[in-house]
Every structure is written in C-alpha cells, then in structure tokens.
Amino acid sequence: MKPSARHPIPVMLLVAAATLSGCGQQAPSATAPGVGQIAGVKINTDEGPFGGQTVAWYEAQLNSHPNPQSVADPAWQEGLWCAGRDAQGNATVSADAVGKRQGTVSCQNFYRGVNLAQGPYAGHGHAWFKTHPKQRGIESGWCRATGNTTGACFAVETTGAGFY
C-alpha cells in the first residue's frame, strides 16, 4: 500500500467512537454495601466493596471528595477494606487476610489511584491557590489527610500562606 493511500484514524476519534457507542442505552447498575446504587459500576465483592474498578476510577473518587477520609467516598471504603479495617479504624480481619487483600487487583488499583490523586482542586497552581483562600484551605486539608506533597498539594504549600 502506498503511503499516500493510508488514512490514519486519530486515536481520540477511536476513543470517542467507543465511548459514544453505548449512548442511549441504560447503563447497568450495582448495589454497593452501605452506599446504594452506582450507575455503570460493575462490582466484584471478592475484590472489596467496589472491587474491579480502575486506577482512574479510584483517583476520580478521591479527587471528588474534599475530605478523602469520608465514609461517603467509595475509594476510602475500598482503602479501609484493603487495610482490613472498619470505619472506626478497628481491625476486622487477620494480618494474613490483609496481606491477601492487598495483593488483589482492586487494592493495587486503589493504591495507584491514591498516588495519582491530587485533591478536589487538582490542576490549579501556586497563583490560583494564592487568590482562592477557601479552596486553598480545602485542598490543604485534603493534602494533609493523604500525606500528599506533590502537584496541587505542592502548589498549595508554596503559596506563601502555607497549609492552614
């Protein structure tokens, strides 16, 4: 085939087509323990309360909650399950069971999601945080709770105002 005869299809066009191919169809839903219906989420409870989710899903859950340690945050619930703890921090399973849980795909994806998450104001820089004190305080609390010091958390810390 001559190079001039090729018509490459941009990757983004393929992704958009794949995403839109399900439009108009009702997404399946699943019931997660203590949370209720979550549209479009397939849950494998052998992998935790939200088992089977992607790294991006966990990252998005963490970024959408101003307090990452909120029981309303599905990622936090998954983190508690991976650590063998209940919402009050009490151990619920043996150390061996925790080791097995942490080896699951779900927990590995959760930990990767935590490493990538940047908080509810991810993507904003030093100057933006300097002019938005309320959001700076929320982001700062998120960063302290997760121990994150990179990306948006670094921007919050270096505004000159420091962490609240």
Secondary structure, DSSP 4 states (H G I P E B T S, - for coil): --GGG--PPPHHHHHHHHHHTTTTSPPPEEEETTTEEEET----GGG-TTTT--HHHHHHHHHT-SSTT-TT-HHHHHHHHHTTB-TTS-B-S-HHHHHHHHTSHHHHHHHHHHHH---TTTT--HHHHHH-HHHHHHHHHHHHHHT--SHHHHHHHTTSS---
